[in-house]
Every structure is written in C-alpha cells, then in structure tokens.
C-alpha cells in the first residue's frame, strides 16, 4: 500500500485507522516494499510517518502466522484480499504461492488435492501471481521445478494458455515465454528440474515445447549438460528423445560428452554417441576432445567407443599441438597407445608445437614398454630419427632425461642443432637431478661404450678467445681455475678414502683367529651380520674411490668444456658415494664390536646420523637479512 500525503489532519487520522484495520493484509508488504520506505522518508507529515512505523512493527509480529498460513494452504486467511495478493511479499520478494510451493514437500499425499486447490484459488483471485518473480528472478514455475511438483508445473503452464484458448499460436508463444523465463543465475525451470533430478517435471516441461533449445546459464551449463555431468540417465534419455534440437554446451566450452567421459559413465556416453545430433569430437577451450580425456584418464572402453563413432578425433590436436596419442604416451598408458595406433596409425606422425612426436613423449617418462611398442612397430621406424625444433631426436631427448634407448633403429651418434651428441646431452650433473644415482653411473658407462666423443666442438673458436662463450657451454677462465682446484681436492679426498678403506680391509673389527686350525687367520666376527655389512660397505667405498682416482688420472684429453664438466661431476658423484659407504662401514663395524651392548651400539649409530642431519639443516638455513643490510650486501 502507498500512503497518500495529505495536509488535512482529519484525513491523516482516517488513513491511520484504515491501516490498523487492514493490518493482516499488509504484513509482508510493509516488510519488503522499498517504495513504501521511500515514501515514509519523504513524508513531511510527522503523524503519518509515526503511524507507518507503528504498522511495520506490528506487521513483523504477524509475519510467522501469515507465513504458516501460506505454507499450509489455508485459503481462508486470503479470501477477502484477492485484489492485492500480489503485494503480499516476504523480505526476499516471495509471494504466498512461492511460500506454498516451497513448503508443499512437507505435506502428506492425502493433502495434494487440497494444496492444488489452494494454488487454483489464489491464481483465480490474483492472476498476476502467475508470472511474478522474487528478488532472485524465480517464478512459480522455477519453484515447482526445483521441488519436483509436476502437477503444479503442468497447471501453471495451462494457466498461461488460458487467455489464448481461441488462438493456438498465441498460446504457444505465451507458454514458451514462461518456459524461457530465467532467474538471476539465468536458470530456466528446466535447469532446476534437471539439477534436482525430477524426471516427472522434466517430462512436463520438455513435452510442452519440443523445439525450445534451452540456452546455457551463467555457469555455462545447459540442461542436457547438467544431466550428463551428474549421471541422470533417465533425465538424459527424456531430453534426447523429446527435444528436437538439444543444446549440450557446458563450462569451458565442454560438451555433455566431455562430462560423461570424465565420469567414466559408459551408459550415458553410449546414449550420446548414438544420437546423431551430438558432436563426437568437439574441442573445449584447451582444444581437448572427449578422446583426449579418455586417453588422459586411461578409460580404454570409452576410448574404443569414441573411436568407433569418430576416428577423426585421433587427429585433432589441442592448443599445444598434442593429440590423444601424445597424451597417452606422455603418461605411459600402453593399452591406450596400442588402441590408437591400431585404429589410426596415421596419427603417429603428428607432432606438437615443439616438434615432439609420440616417441619423444614416451621417452620423457622413461617407460620402456611405451618406447618398445613404438620401436617394434615396423610402420613407425622413421619416428626414431625425426628431430624436434631443437634438432633433438627421441634418442637425444631420452639422453637429456638420462634414459637409455638401446635399439638397432636408433642412431646413437646423432647431433642436434647445437652440435651436441648423447654424451653432451647429460650436461652438468647434480645429485638432485637424478631419480636414481645408480642411473647416473650406468648412463656414464653406457655412453662411453656406445657413443663416440664429440669432435665437432674441439676446434670451436670460442674455446680459444678470452671473454667469449663456447657454443656448447660457457666457461670462463676463472671457472677453469676453480675447476682445477676442485679437481685436486677431489683427487686428495678419493686417495684418502681408498687408503683408509684399504687399511680397514686388513685390520677388521674384532681381529683374527690366532689359534692353529682351519680357521687360523680368519676374521673372528665372520658370522656377525653387522660385520658382514662392514665388509660390503668398506669394499664399495674402496672401489668407488679407486674409480674416482682412475677417472681423474685418465690420460684421455677432454674434447671440450662440456666433457670436462661432465667428467668432473662424475668424479664428485663417485667420491660422494664412496664417503657414504665409508661412513656406513664405520657404523657397521662399531655395531659389530659392540654386539654385547645393544644400547651403546644403537647410541653410537644414532648420534653421528643426528649430527650430520643437524649440520645439513644448518647449512641450508636462510641467511639473516639483518646482517646483509648492515654489510650492504645485495640479495
């Protein structure tokens, strides 16, 4: 109700009395109407403003009782106020029918006819409620669809046609307008029905207008996509069988088929594949088809279904140029690779934006089964020799990953665009860059045995010019002098370790058997497990340190700076292992001689390990920035 601004005091008093008498009618309106609040703020008559304030307070007190009347379908409380029923609103703008339809789920089945009678009578008194939306843009049809009231949804659609019974075209147009009404999230009533898996409501809505396409909401979801993503098979069947042109778009430009593949839902995937209106190899924002997703997740059954319907998907690349075969090879999914290669052998020749073929991807993850599947196929022999944009063949790429591809088809002497071969691809070694330190040693030995030294960089002019960088590896004169110092220190350390372990091998813990007999001269603790570990670790330390010394004293001159650094890092690796083996031998020998005192033996082992751990933690601790500021050092 909008109050009139009267200058006559008698009129104001009369209006105030009328407001009190009609208090029950105006309860929700006083709560939610912003227009009435604006009128009260602009009203110059103090008596009228005070009256409206009192009415609002009293209306709040009646809120619960009126709300309950609408929820229970008590028509008696609204019989006399049919003309203004559309003005009775909650704070969120819900009408009495919004409240009733929302609360109707709580009612027993015996009262369904009574509740429908309430909807009929209220709409009969106030037809304006049929299309009235709340503050979120939700109509009565939205509410009926959300809560699964198919009878209400059907009646609401019939009410839309009632004014146009003599004009079928206008009736269809009115119904379509109702079905297309959206809330603030751009959801139609069908979105709501599908989201909550109300099949009966879906049937009512889709049958009413079979040609309506139903666009996506703010989240990019169409009703068909929602049904596919959530696995509502019956709802999906109903939409596909009823709608003439269903739209299956989803977020990120994905389709309903993307959604079913992600769920590994074979049933709904089959439904979509059997429908000719559904595109089988549509790409999303990243360029991924459903086949990409099946290859990524390893869903072999779905992948076979996709290939049987549309093999062209195997030749579609994403934004980075990767096909489904590249994805499978990069993850080592051999069964997926085998299926793609057997059905679409031509896709094996495709490369991504870096020039990588399927063999490059397989070597990246060091999967021998995946690499073997490609190399053993006679149709794919040429892939072993193809280079990427940097000139690296799959073999050189595997070399950079410290992975050995040993096959007759592979050219192990190949060079890339920088004139680097497999030996050079290893680059500077670091302990953290290897998955297994043993791989480093095996790779070094294998390259020495199979790959020739790189002679192309020996005569590089940059190696003989001061202040310039070598094509293969920039090394300054200062770094060379530093390398000489490190090499000498490494030689000393390796020699000391070899000397100590050699001596320990003949002065074993526990001594030797001195008594005459078959065991004279043998170690006393031969059968002790800790002593056996001592012997093994001491031998390993001796061998590794000796190899480091031999490598350092090798008479073979290095070809170029890369080989110099590679040899130096390999020696450091050997010395590091030798030191670890020596420490392990010391701890094992200590445990062997303290066999009778377990507590002391455990303490003697735990204390050095704890000290080494503490030193390592302190070494990698972040520097105190205050000292850097005081000294003027730059971070």
C-alpha positions as CSV (number, residue, x, y, z in Angstrom):
1,X,0.0,0.0,0.0
2,X,1.3,3.5,-0.8
3,X,0.2,6.2,1.7
4,X,-1.1,9.5,0.3
5,X,0.4,12.7,1.6
6,X,-2.5,14.7,3.0
7,X,-2.3,18.2,4.5
8,X,-5.6,17.7,6.2
9,X,-5.1,16.3,9.8
10,X,-8.5,14.6,9.8
11,X,-7.7,12.7,6.6
12,X,-4.4,11.6,8.1
13,X,-6.1,10.2,11.1
14,X,-8.7,8.4,9.0
15,X,-5.9,6.8,6.9
16,X,-4.2,5.7,10.1
17,X,-7.3,3.9,11.3
18,X,-7.8,2.1,8.0
19,X,-4.2,0.9,8.1
20,X,-4.7,-0.7,11.5
21,X,-7.9,-2.4,10.4
22,X,-6.1,-3.9,7.3
23,X,-3.0,-4.9,9.2
24,X,-3.2,-8.6,8.3
25,X,-3.4,-7.8,4.6
26,X,-0.3,-5.6,4.7
27,X,2.1,-7.7,6.8
28,X,4.6,-8.8,4.1
29,X,4.2,-5.7,2.1
30,X,5.3,-3.5,5.0
31,X,8.4,-5.7,5.4
32,X,9.6,-5.8,1.8
33,X,8.4,-2.8,0.0
34,X,11.2,-0.4,-0.6
35,X,8.8,2.1,-2.2
36,X,6.8,2.5,1.0
37,X,10.0,3.1,2.9
38,X,11.0,5.8,0.5
39,X,7.6,7.5,0.8
40,X,7.9,7.4,4.6
41,X,11.3,9.1,4.4
42,X,10.0,11.8,2.1
43,X,6.7,12.3,4.0
44,X,6.5,15.8,5.6
45,X,3.6,14.9,7.8
46,X,5.1,13.7,11.1
47,X,1.8,12.0,12.2
48,X,1.8,9.8,9.0
49,X,5.4,8.7,9.5
50,X,4.8,7.7,13.1
51,X,1.7,5.7,12.0
52,X,3.6,3.8,9.3
53,X,6.5,3.0,11.8
54,X,4.0,1.5,14.2
55,X,2.4,-0.5,11.4
56,X,5.7,-2.0,10.4
57,X,6.4,-3.2,13.9
58,X,3.0,-4.8,14.2
59,X,3.4,-6.4,10.7
60,X,6.7,-8.1,11.9
61,X,4.8,-9.6,14.8
62,X,2.3,-11.2,12.3
63,X,5.0,-12.5,10.0
64,X,5.1,-16.0,11.3
65,X,1.3,-16.6,11.4
66,X,0.8,-15.4,7.8
67,X,3.8,-17.3,6.6
68,X,2.4,-20.5,8.1
69,X,-1.0,-19.9,6.6
70,X,0.6,-19.7,3.1
71,X,2.7,-22.8,3.8
72,X,-0.2,-24.9,5.0
73,X,-2.5,-23.8,2.2
74,X,-5.0,-22.0,4.5
75,X,-7.2,-20.2,1.9
76,X,-9.5,-18.6,4.5
77,X,-6.9,-16.1,5.5
78,X,-6.6,-14.7,2.0
79,X,-10.3,-14.9,0.8
80,X,-11.1,-11.3,1.2
81,X,-7.9,-9.8,-0.2
82,X,-7.8,-11.3,-3.7
83,X,-7.1,-8.0,-5.5
84,X,-3.8,-7.3,-3.6
85,X,-2.4,-10.8,-3.1
86,X,0.5,-9.9,-5.4
87,X,1.6,-7.2,-2.9
88,X,2.0,-9.6,0.0
89,X,5.7,-10.3,-0.2
90,X,8.5,-11.7,2.1
91,X,11.7,-9.8,2.5
92,X,13.1,-11.8,-0.4
93,X,10.1,-10.9,-2.6
94,X,8.4,-14.3,-2.4
95,X,4.7,-14.3,-2.8
96,X,2.3,-16.6,-0.9
97,X,2.5,-19.1,-3.7
98,X,6.3,-19.1,-3.6
99,X,6.0,-20.0,0.1
100,X,3.3,-22.6,-0.5
101,X,5.1,-24.4,-3.4
102,X,8.4,-24.4,-1.4
103,X,6.7,-25.9,1.7
104,X,4.5,-28.3,-0.2
105,X,7.0,-31.1,0.1
106,X,6.3,-31.3,3.8
107,X,2.7,-32.2,3.2
108,X,1.2,-35.7,3.2
109,X,0.0,-37.2,-0.1
110,X,-3.6,-37.1,1.2
111,X,-3.5,-33.3,1.0
112,X,-2.1,-33.0,-2.5
113,X,-5.5,-32.2,-4.0
114,X,-6.2,-29.7,-1.2
115,X,-2.9,-28.0,-2.0
116,X,-3.6,-27.8,-5.7
117,X,-7.0,-26.3,-4.8
118,X,-5.1,-23.6,-2.9
119,X,-3.0,-22.8,-6.0
120,X,-6.0,-22.7,-8.2
121,X,-8.0,-20.4,-5.9
122,X,-5.1,-18.0,-5.3
123,X,-4.4,-17.7,-9.1
124,X,-8.1,-17.3,-9.7
125,X,-8.2,-14.4,-7.3
126,X,-4.9,-12.8,-8.5
127,X,-3.7,-14.0,-12.0
128,X,-0.8,-11.5,-11.7
129,X,1.0,-14.0,-9.4
130,X,1.5,-16.4,-12.3
131,X,4.5,-14.6,-13.7
132,X,5.6,-12.7,-10.6
133,X,9.2,-13.3,-9.7
134,X,11.0,-12.8,-6.4
135,X,14.2,-10.8,-5.9
136,X,16.2,-13.6,-7.4
137,X,14.1,-13.7,-10.5
138,X,12.5,-17.1,-9.6
139,X,8.9,-17.6,-10.8
140,X,6.4,-20.1,-9.5
141,X,7.5,-22.4,-12.3
142,X,11.1,-22.3,-11.1
143,X,9.9,-23.2,-7.6
144,X,7.7,-26.1,-8.8
145,X,10.5,-27.5,-10.9
146,X,13.0,-27.2,-8.1
147,X,10.9,-29.0,-5.6
148,X,9.6,-31.7,-8.0
149,X,5.9,-30.7,-8.2
150,X,5.0,-31.9,-11.7
151,X,1.2,-31.3,-11.1
152,X,1.8,-27.6,-10.2
153,X,4.2,-27.1,-13.1
154,X,1.6,-28.6,-15.5
155,X,-1.2,-26.4,-14.1
156,X,1.0,-23.2,-14.3
157,X,1.6,-23.9,-18.0
158,X,-2.1,-24.5,-18.6
159,X,-2.8,-21.2,-16.9
160,X,-0.5,-19.5,-19.4
161,X,-2.6,-20.8,-22.3
162,X,-6.0,-20.0,-20.8
163,X,-6.3,-16.4,-22.1
164,X,-5.5,-17.6,-25.6
165,X,-7.8,-20.6,-26.0
166,X,-9.0,-19.4,-29.3
167,X,-5.5,-18.6,-30.7
168,X,-3.2,-21.6,-30.7
169,X,-0.2,-19.6,-31.9
170,X,-0.5,-17.0,-29.1
171,X,-1.0,-19.8,-26.6
172,X,2.3,-21.5,-27.7
173,X,4.0,-18.1,-27.6
174,X,2.8,-17.5,-24.1
175,X,3.9,-20.9,-22.9
176,X,7.3,-20.5,-24.5
177,X,7.8,-17.2,-22.7
178,X,7.1,-18.9,-19.4
179,X,9.5,-21.7,-20.1
180,X,12.2,-19.3,-21.2
181,X,11.9,-17.1,-18.0
182,X,15.3,-17.1,-16.2
183,X,16.4,-16.2,-12.7
184,X,19.4,-14.1,-11.8
185,X,21.6,-17.1,-12.5
186,X,20.0,-17.5,-15.9
187,X,18.5,-20.8,-15.0
188,X,15.2,-21.8,-16.6
189,X,12.7,-24.1,-14.9
190,X,14.2,-27.0,-16.8
191,X,17.6,-26.2,-15.4
192,X,16.1,-26.5,-11.9
193,X,14.2,-29.7,-12.7
194,X,17.3,-31.4,-14.1
195,X,19.6,-30.2,-11.3
196,X,17.4,-31.9,-8.7
197,X,16.7,-35.0,-10.9
198,X,12.9,-34.5,-11.1
199,X,12.1,-36.7,-14.1
200,X,8.3,-36.0,-13.9
201,X,8.8,-32.3,-14.1
202,X,11.3,-32.7,-17.0
203,X,8.7,-34.6,-18.9
204,X,6.1,-31.9,-18.4
205,X,8.4,-29.1,-19.4
206,X,10.0,-30.7,-22.5
207,X,6.7,-32.1,-23.9
208,X,5.2,-28.6,-23.7
209,X,7.6,-27.2,-26.3
210,X,9.8,-29.7,-28.1
211,X,11.5,-27.0,-30.3
212,X,12.8,-24.9,-27.4
213,X,16.7,-25.2,-27.4
214,X,17.3,-24.0,-23.8
215,X,20.5,-21.9,-23.6
216,X,23.3,-22.1,-21.0
217,X,23.1,-20.3,-17.7
218,X,25.7,-18.1,-16.1
219,X,27.8,-21.1,-15.3
220,X,27.7,-22.2,-18.9
221,X,25.5,-25.2,-18.2
222,X,22.6,-26.3,-20.4
223,X,20.1,-28.8,-19.0
224,X,21.5,-31.6,-21.2
225,X,25.0,-30.9,-19.8
226,X,23.7,-31.0,-16.3
227,X,22.1,-34.3,-16.8
228,X,25.2,-35.8,-18.4
229,X,27.6,-34.4,-15.8
230,X,25.5,-35.7,-12.9
231,X,24.8,-39.1,-14.4
232,X,21.0,-38.7,-14.5
233,X,20.4,-41.3,-17.2
234,X,16.6,-41.2,-17.3
235,X,16.6,-37.4,-17.5
236,X,19.1,-37.5,-20.3
237,X,17.0,-40.0,-22.2
238,X,13.9,-37.9,-21.8
239,X,15.7,-34.7,-23.1
240,X,17.2,-36.5,-26.1
241,X,14.0,-38.3,-27.0
242,X,11.7,-35.2,-26.6
243,X,13.7,-32.1,-27.6
244,X,14.2,-31.6,-31.3
245,X,17.5,-29.7,-31.1
246,X,19.0,-30.2,-27.6
247,X,22.0,-28.0,-26.7
248,X,24.8,-29.8,-24.9
249,X,27.2,-26.9,-24.1
250,X,29.0,-26.8,-20.7
251,X,31.6,-24.7,-18.9
252,X,34.9,-24.1,-20.6
253,X,33.3,-24.9,-23.9
254,X,33.0,-28.5,-23.0
255,X,30.1,-30.7,-24.1
256,X,27.9,-33.3,-22.4
257,X,30.2,-35.9,-24.0
258,X,33.2,-34.4,-22.2
259,X,31.2,-34.7,-18.9
260,X,30.3,-38.3,-19.3
261,X,33.8,-39.3,-20.3
262,X,35.2,-37.6,-17.2
263,X,32.8,-39.6,-15.1
264,X,33.7,-42.8,-16.9
265,X,30.0,-43.3,-17.4
266,X,29.7,-45.8,-20.2
267,X,25.9,-45.8,-20.3
268,X,25.4,-42.1,-20.8
269,X,28.4,-42.0,-23.1
270,X,26.7,-44.6,-25.3
271,X,23.5,-42.7,-25.3
272,X,25.2,-39.5,-26.5
273,X,27.3,-41.3,-29.1
274,X,24.2,-43.0,-30.6
275,X,22.5,-39.6,-31.1
276,X,23.3,-38.1,-34.4
277,X,22.7,-34.6,-33.2
278,X,25.6,-34.7,-30.7
279,X,29.0,-33.8,-32.0
280,X,31.5,-36.6,-31.1
281,X,34.8,-34.7,-31.3
282,X,34.0,-31.1,-30.2
283,X,37.0,-29.3,-28.6
284,X,37.0,-27.3,-25.4
285,X,38.8,-24.1,-24.6
286,X,42.1,-26.0,-24.3
287,X,41.5,-27.8,-27.5
288,X,40.8,-31.1,-25.8
289,X,38.3,-33.5,-27.3
290,X,36.5,-36.3,-25.3
291,X,39.1,-38.6,-26.8
292,X,41.9,-36.6,-25.1
293,X,40.1,-37.0,-21.7
294,X,39.7,-40.8,-22.2
295,X,43.4,-41.1,-23.1
296,X,44.4,-38.9,-20.1
297,X,42.3,-41.0,-17.6
298,X,43.0,-44.4,-19.1
299,X,39.4,-45.2,-19.9
300,X,40.0,-47.8,-22.6
301,X,36.4,-48.9,-23.0
302,X,35.1,-45.4,-23.6
303,X,38.0,-44.7,-25.9
304,X,37.1,-47.6,-28.1
305,X,33.5,-46.4,-28.3
306,X,34.7,-42.9,-29.2
307,X,37.0,-44.2,-32.0
308,X,34.3,-46.4,-33.4
309,X,32.0,-43.4,-33.8
310,X,34.5,-40.8,-35.0
311,X,38.2,-41.6,-35.8
312,X,38.9,-38.1,-36.9
313,X,39.2,-37.2,-33.2
314,X,42.6,-39.0,-33.1
315,X,44.0,-36.5,-35.5
316,X,42.7,-33.4,-33.6
317,X,45.4,-31.5,-31.6
318,X,44.9,-29.3,-28.6
319,X,46.2,-25.7,-28.2
320,X,49.7,-27.1,-27.6
321,X,49.6,-29.4,-30.6
322,X,49.1,-32.6,-28.6
323,X,46.9,-35.4,-29.8
324,X,45.3,-38.1,-27.7
325,X,48.2,-40.4,-28.6
326,X,50.7,-37.8,-27.3
327,X,48.7,-37.6,-24.0
328,X,48.6,-41.4,-23.6
329,X,52.4,-41.7,-24.4
330,X,53.3,-39.0,-22.0
331,X,51.6,-40.9,-19.2
332,X,52.8,-44.4,-20.3
333,X,49.3,-45.8,-21.0
334,X,50.4,-48.6,-23.3
335,X,46.9,-50.1,-23.8
336,X,45.5,-46.7,-24.9
337,X,48.5,-46.2,-27.2
338,X,48.1,-49.6,-28.8
339,X,44.4,-49.0,-29.5
340,X,45.1,-45.6,-31.1
341,X,48.0,-46.9,-33.2
342,X,46.0,-49.9,-34.4
343,X,42.9,-47.9,-35.3
344,X,44.6,-44.7,-36.5
345,X,48.2,-45.3,-37.5
346,X,48.4,-42.1,-39.4
347,X,48.1,-40.1,-36.1
348,X,51.6,-41.3,-35.1
349,X,53.3,-38.9,-37.5
350,X,51.7,-35.8,-35.9
351,X,53.9,-33.6,-33.8
352,X,53.1,-30.9,-31.2
353,X,54.2,-27.3,-31.2
354,X,57.7,-28.2,-30.1
355,X,58.1,-30.8,-32.8
356,X,57.8,-33.7,-30.5
357,X,56.4,-37.0,-31.9
358,X,54.9,-39.8,-29.9
359,X,58.3,-41.3,-29.2
360,X,59.6,-38.1,-27.7
361,X,56.6,-38.2,-25.2
362,X,57.2,-41.9,-24.4
363,X,60.9,-41.3,-23.6
364,X,60.0,-38.4,-21.4
365,X,58.5,-40.7,-18.7
366,X,61.2,-43.4,-19.2
367,X,58.6,-46.0,-19.9
368,X,60.3,-48.9,-21.7
369,X,57.0,-50.6,-22.6
370,X,55.7,-47.5,-24.4
371,X,59.0,-47.0,-26.2
372,X,59.2,-50.6,-27.2
373,X,55.6,-50.5,-28.5
374,X,56.7,-47.8,-31.0
375,X,60.1,-49.1,-32.0
376,X,58.8,-52.7,-32.5
377,X,56.1,-51.5,-34.9
378,X,57.6,-51.6,-38.5
379,X,55.4,-48.8,-39.6
380,X,56.8,-46.4,-37.1
381,X,60.5,-47.0,-37.6
382,X,61.1,-43.5,-39.0
383,X,59.9,-41.8,-35.7
384,X,63.2,-42.8,-34.1
385,X,65.1,-40.4,-36.5
386,X,62.8,-37.4,-36.6
387,X,64.0,-34.3,-34.9
388,X,62.1,-31.6,-33.0
389,X,62.6,-27.9,-33.5
390,X,65.8,-28.0,-31.5
391,X,67.2,-30.8,-33.6
392,X,66.8,-33.5,-30.9
393,X,65.7,-36.9,-31.9
394,X,63.8,-39.1,-29.4
395,X,67.2,-40.7,-28.6
396,X,68.8,-37.3,-27.8
397,X,65.7,-36.3,-25.8
398,X,66.0,-39.5,-23.8
399,X,69.6,-38.8,-23.3
400,X,68.8,-35.5,-21.7
401,X,66.4,-37.4,-19.4
402,X,69.2,-39.9,-18.5
403,X,67.2,-42.6,-20.2
404,X,68.8,-45.2,-22.5
405,X,67.1,-46.2,-25.7
406,X,69.0,-49.2,-27.0
407,X,67.6,-50.3,-30.3
408,X,69.0,-51.1,-33.7
409,X,66.8,-48.5,-35.3
410,X,68.3,-45.7,-33.1
411,X,71.2,-43.6,-34.4
412,X,73.3,-43.2,-31.2
413,X,75.8,-40.9,-32.9
414,X,73.3,-38.2,-33.9
415,X,73.8,-34.5,-33.3
416,X,71.3,-31.7,-32.6
417,X,71.2,-28.1,-33.8
418,X,73.9,-27.1,-31.2
419,X,76.2,-29.9,-32.4
420,X,75.7,-31.9,-29.2
421,X,75.5,-35.6,-29.1
422,X,74.3,-38.0,-26.4
423,X,77.4,-37.6,-24.3
424,X,76.9,-33.8,-24.2
425,X,73.2,-34.0,-23.5
426,X,73.8,-35.2,-19.9
427,X,75.1,-31.7,-19.1
428,X,76.3,-30.7,-15.6
429,X,75.2,-33.4,-13.1
430,X,73.7,-32.7,-9.7
431,X,72.6,-35.2,-7.1
432,X,69.0,-33.8,-7.1
433,X,68.6,-34.2,-10.8
434,X,68.7,-38.0,-10.8
435,X,65.8,-40.2,-9.8
436,X,68.5,-42.8,-9.0
437,X,72.2,-42.2,-8.5
438,X,72.8,-45.7,-10.0
439,X,71.2,-44.4,-13.2
440,X,74.0,-41.8,-13.4
441,X,76.8,-44.3,-13.2
442,X,75.1,-46.7,-15.7
443,X,74.5,-43.9,-18.1
444,X,78.1,-42.7,-17.9
445,X,79.4,-46.2,-18.6
446,X,76.9,-46.8,-21.5
447,X,77.7,-43.5,-23.3
448,X,81.5,-44.2,-23.1
449,X,80.9,-47.6,-24.6
450,X,78.4,-46.8,-27.3
451,X,78.7,-43.0,-28.2
452,X,81.8,-41.5,-29.8
453,X,83.4,-38.4,-28.4
454,X,82.1,-35.2,-29.8
455,X,84.8,-33.8,-32.1
456,X,82.7,-31.1,-33.6
457,X,83.3,-28.6,-30.7
458,X,87.0,-29.2,-30.3
459,X,88.0,-26.6,-32.8
460,X,85.4,-24.1,-31.8
461,X,86.9,-20.6,-32.0
462,X,85.2,-19.5,-28.8
463,X,87.2,-22.0,-26.8
464,X,90.4,-20.0,-27.6
465,X,89.0,-16.5,-27.3
466,X,89.0,-14.8,-23.9
467,X,85.8,-13.2,-22.8
468,X,83.6,-15.2,-25.3
469,X,81.3,-18.1,-24.6
470,X,81.7,-21.5,-26.1
471,X,78.7,-22.7,-28.3
472,X,78.3,-25.8,-26.2
473,X,78.9,-24.5,-22.7
474,X,80.1,-21.0,-21.5
475,X,83.1,-21.4,-19.2
476,X,85.4,-18.5,-18.2
477,X,89.0,-18.6,-17.2
478,X,88.0,-18.1,-13.5
479,X,85.7,-21.1,-13.6
480,X,88.5,-23.2,-15.2
481,X,90.9,-22.3,-12.4
482,X,88.2,-23.1,-9.8
483,X,87.6,-26.5,-11.6
484,X,91.3,-27.2,-11.3
485,X,91.2,-26.5,-7.5
486,X,88.1,-28.7,-7.1
487,X,89.7,-31.5,-9.1
488,X,92.8,-31.5,-7.0
489,X,90.8,-31.6,-3.8
490,X,88.7,-34.4,-5.1
491,X,91.8,-36.4,-6.0
492,X,93.1,-35.9,-2.5
493,X,89.8,-37.0,-0.9
494,X,89.5,-40.0,-3.2
495,X,93.0,-41.1,-2.4
496,X,92.5,-40.8,1.4
497,X,89.2,-42.8,1.2
498,X,90.9,-45.5,-0.8
499,X,93.8,-45.6,1.6
500,X,91.6,-45.8,4.7
501,X,89.3,-48.4,3.4
502,X,92.2,-50.5,2.1
503,X,93.8,-50.5,5.6
504,X,90.4,-51.2,7.2
505,X,90.1,-54.3,5.0
506,X,93.1,-55.9,6.6
507,X,92.6,-54.6,10.2
508,X,89.0,-55.7,10.5
509,X,86.9,-55.1,13.7
510,X,87.3,-57.9,16.3
511,X,90.6,-59.1,15.0
512,X,91.6,-62.5,13.6
513,X,91.6,-66.1,14.8
514,X,95.1,-66.7,16.3
515,X,94.7,-70.4,17.3
516,X,96.0,-73.0,15.0
517,X,93.5,-74.8,12.9
518,X,91.5,-74.5,9.7
519,X,90.2,-71.0,10.7
520,X,93.5,-69.6,11.6
521,X,93.9,-66.0,10.2
522,X,90.1,-65.7,9.5
523,X,88.1,-62.8,11.0
524,X,86.6,-63.6,14.4
525,X,83.2,-61.9,13.6
526,X,82.7,-63.5,10.2
527,X,79.2,-64.7,11.1
528,X,78.1,-61.4,12.6
529,X,75.6,-59.6,10.4
530,X,77.0,-56.2,11.3
531,X,80.5,-57.4,10.4
532,X,79.2,-58.7,7.0
533,X,77.7,-55.2,6.3
534,X,81.0,-53.6,7.3
535,X,82.9,-55.8,4.7
536,X,80.4,-55.0,1.9
537,X,80.3,-51.2,2.6
538,X,84.1,-51.0,3.0
539,X,84.6,-52.8,-0.3
540,X,82.2,-50.4,-2.1
541,X,84.0,-47.4,-0.7
542,X,87.3,-48.8,-1.8
543,X,86.1,-49.5,-5.3
544,X,84.3,-46.2,-5.8
545,X,87.1,-44.1,-4.5
546,X,89.6,-46.0,-6.7
547,X,87.4,-45.4,-9.8
548,X,87.4,-41.7,-8.9
549,X,91.2,-41.6,-8.8
550,X,91.4,-43.6,-12.1
551,X,89.0,-41.2,-13.8
552,X,91.0,-38.2,-12.6
553,X,94.3,-39.6,-13.8
554,X,92.9,-40.7,-17.1
555,X,95.3,-39.9,-19.9
556,X,92.4,-39.2,-22.4
557,X,92.2,-35.4,-23.0
558,X,88.7,-34.0,-22.9
559,X,87.2,-32.8,-26.1
560,X,85.5,-29.6,-24.9
561,X,84.2,-27.8,-21.9
562,X,81.0,-29.9,-21.6
563,X,83.0,-33.1,-21.4
564,X,85.3,-31.5,-18.8
565,X,82.4,-30.6,-16.6
566,X,80.7,-34.0,-17.1
567,X,83.9,-35.9,-16.1
568,X,84.3,-33.6,-13.0
569,X,80.7,-34.1,-11.9
570,X,81.0,-37.8,-12.4
571,X,84.1,-37.9,-10.1
572,X,82.3,-35.9,-7.5
573,X,79.4,-38.4,-7.6
574,X,81.8,-41.3,-7.2
575,X,83.5,-39.6,-4.2
576,X,80.2,-38.8,-2.6
577,X,79.1,-42.4,-2.8
578,X,82.5,-43.6,-1.5
579,X,82.2,-41.3,1.5
580,X,78.7,-42.5,2.3
581,X,79.9,-46.2,2.0
582,X,82.9,-45.4,4.3
583,X,80.6,-43.9,7.0
584,X,78.3,-46.8,6.7
585,X,81.2,-49.2,7.1
586,X,82.4,-47.4,10.2
587,X,78.9,-47.6,11.8
588,X,78.6,-51.3,10.9
589,X,82.0,-52.1,12.3
590,X,81.0,-50.2,15.5
591,X,77.9,-52.3,15.9
592,X,79.9,-55.5,15.3
593,X,82.3,-54.9,18.1
594,X,79.6,-53.7,20.4
595,X,77.4,-56.7,19.8
596,X,77.1,-57.4,23.6
597,X,75.9,-53.9,24.4
598,X,72.9,-53.1,22.2
599,X,72.1,-49.7,23.8
600,X,75.7,-48.4,23.3
601,X,75.7,-49.8,19.7
602,X,72.5,-48.0,18.9
603,X,73.7,-44.8,20.5
604,X,76.9,-44.9,18.6
605,X,75.0,-45.2,15.3
606,X,72.2,-42.7,16.0
607,X,74.5,-39.9,17.3
608,X,76.6,-39.5,14.1
609,X,73.5,-39.6,11.9
610,X,71.7,-37.0,14.1
611,X,74.8,-34.7,13.9
612,X,75.0,-35.0,10.1
613,X,71.3,-34.2,9.9
614,X,71.7,-31.1,12.1
615,X,74.7,-29.9,10.1
616,X,72.7,-30.3,6.8
617,X,69.8,-28.4,8.2
618,X,72.0,-25.5,9.4
619,X,73.9,-25.4,6.1
620,X,70.6,-24.8,4.2
621,X,69.2,-22.3,6.6
622,X,68.2,-19.0,5.2
623,X,70.6,-16.1,6.0
624,X,69.7,-13.4,8.5
625,X,68.7,-10.4,6.4
626,X,69.8,-8.0,9.2
627,X,73.5,-8.9,8.6
628,X,73.1,-8.4,4.9
629,X,71.7,-4.9,5.4
630,X,74.5,-4.0,7.8
631,X,77.2,-5.1,5.4
632,X,75.4,-3.6,2.4
633,X,75.2,-6.9,0.6
634,X,72.7,-7.2,-2.2
635,X,70.2,-10.0,-2.2
